[in-house]
Amino acid sequence: MRKLFIFLLLAPMLLMAQALKTPLEKKNFSEPTNYTELSAFVEHLKSPYLQVETIGKTFESRNIYALKFSKTTFGKDKSKLRILIFAQQHGNEQSGKEGALLLASELLKPENTYLFDKIDFALIPQVNADGSEQNKRRNSHNADLNRNHLILEEPEVIALHRFFDKYLFEVTMDVHEYAPFFSETWKKYGYRCNSDELIGVNTNCNISIEIRNYSNNLFVPFYRDYLTKHNFSNSIYAPGGPPEQDYIRHSTFDINDGRQSFGIQNTFSLIQEGLNGEDVFKDRIERRAKGQMTGMKAVLEFAYQQSATIKTMVTTNRRQLINLKQGTTFAIQMEHVRTGKQHPLPVYSYYTGKDSVIMVNDYRPLVKSISDITRPVGYLIPKNRTELINWSKRHELITSGIPSFKKFGIEQYYVTSIDSIDFETDMIINPTVKISVIDGVNADDYIFIPVNQLKGNLIIAALEPKSELGLVTYSSYRHLINAGEKYPVLRVVKKK
């Protein structure tokens, strides 16, 4: 009788210890998991600390699953650090999904549940199920989901942002794969990149400098040491090159991706890029999946150890963002610049067939502003511009009543000409504008979007006509700006 009692008492823990094999493991790592297998797997995951939620559907109505790990009601304990990791925005990047499923299985083991003493962790293994089924980068609507976070038009990205907004995660990681430069240019150069995992942090200079410095100075060394101890090569995510033919920089400062669309809200936000293969579907899939899982686990371990520090840092910087005063500067155009440091780039040599390291001289790890504006109180959006009204609704932006014109002035841009500017090797529009104060407007014709909200930086970047990251740089919003015409979005400022 006593043995039966002990067995019943320990049975839940024994079941947890016998973590499910992932579909990839069951197939002996022969080919990636399909959507049907993934759905069956997540539905069979059982733990008192796990809840599976469908947060949305893809363009072809496949479920987007979030695995929520917590020892309490998820998101309710405000002392806990909230972490979100999501994978496979690009359907032909299979290893992020596989690494996420391996991680989910690993977290069911009793020896790993200590993490949830301090952490509420959400894991989205697959954002782009439609693209994954066809092993193609884009979704079934032919949209690149990781270039959709500002305009927020695709159902998969909308679901992801709704989920983020619901819990306001302090830590996020977007998991991808990188092609190790198999292009002819790199082959002629004689080398290709060769790290199992690359790590990137926030780079946009409007994001809290405290968060950016903390990420670079504390997290990145921890992450790299963790990966090295687990026998996975690693480096900084630094695209560009080949060296001496083109510069090497840290990854984009654009806010239309899964890292900095959350980072611009002063989130401790990361991107992980795993090495894929020339056959992106099957080549080295076991190694790739385990490397991705190890990188995700590094985030959880670091966040567990630093939970109080990260929680306080993000909370403080978000509060400061919401309370920023009008007149502070905001960078609308930026560039990657040198700091005098060299970058040791791990490579594979086509000449010797061995790994090597190249010291990059034209290395640009820092982002600096080249054009600033002063923060307004907010913006007036014409109600007849339905594309802007719908955009604001998709982002669930806070709106309020039109401010009193006795206390606040209205500024309007006039577009004198439109030129172009180099943005990370792409040419985008660069309008010349002049600004003037107008007497007033019919309040019934506008909605007011204040910038003193968590998405305030995103609002400014999106609506300023000279912003390199603005809505007008997208084809569906390009009609908003024309030479010789007034820009329809108005700035609201305090009168002096």
Secondary structure, DSSP 8 states (H G I E B T S, - for coil): -HHHHHHHHHHHHHHHHS----HHHHTTTSS---HHHHHHHHHH---TTEEEEEEEE-TT--EEEEEEE-SSSTTT-TTSEEEEEEE-SSTT-HHHHHHHHHHHHHHTSGGGGGGGGTEEEEEES-S-HHHHHTT-SS-TTS--GGG-TTT--SHHHHHHHHHHHHH--SEEEEEEEE----SHHHHHHTEEE--SEEEEE---TTS-HHHHHHIIIIIHHHHHHHHHHTT--EEE---B-STTTS-EE-S---SSSTTHHHHTTT-EEEEEEEE--SSTTTTTHHHHHHHHHHHHHHHHHHHHHTHHHHHHHHHHHHHHHHT--TT-EEEEEEEEE--S--EEEEEEETTTSSEEEEEESSEE-EEEEEEEEE--SEEEEETT-HHHHHHHHHTT---B----TTTEEEEEEEEEEEEEEEETTEEEEEEEEEEEEES---GGGEEEEES-STTHHHHHHHH-TT-TTSGGGSGGGGGG--TTSB-S-EEEEE--
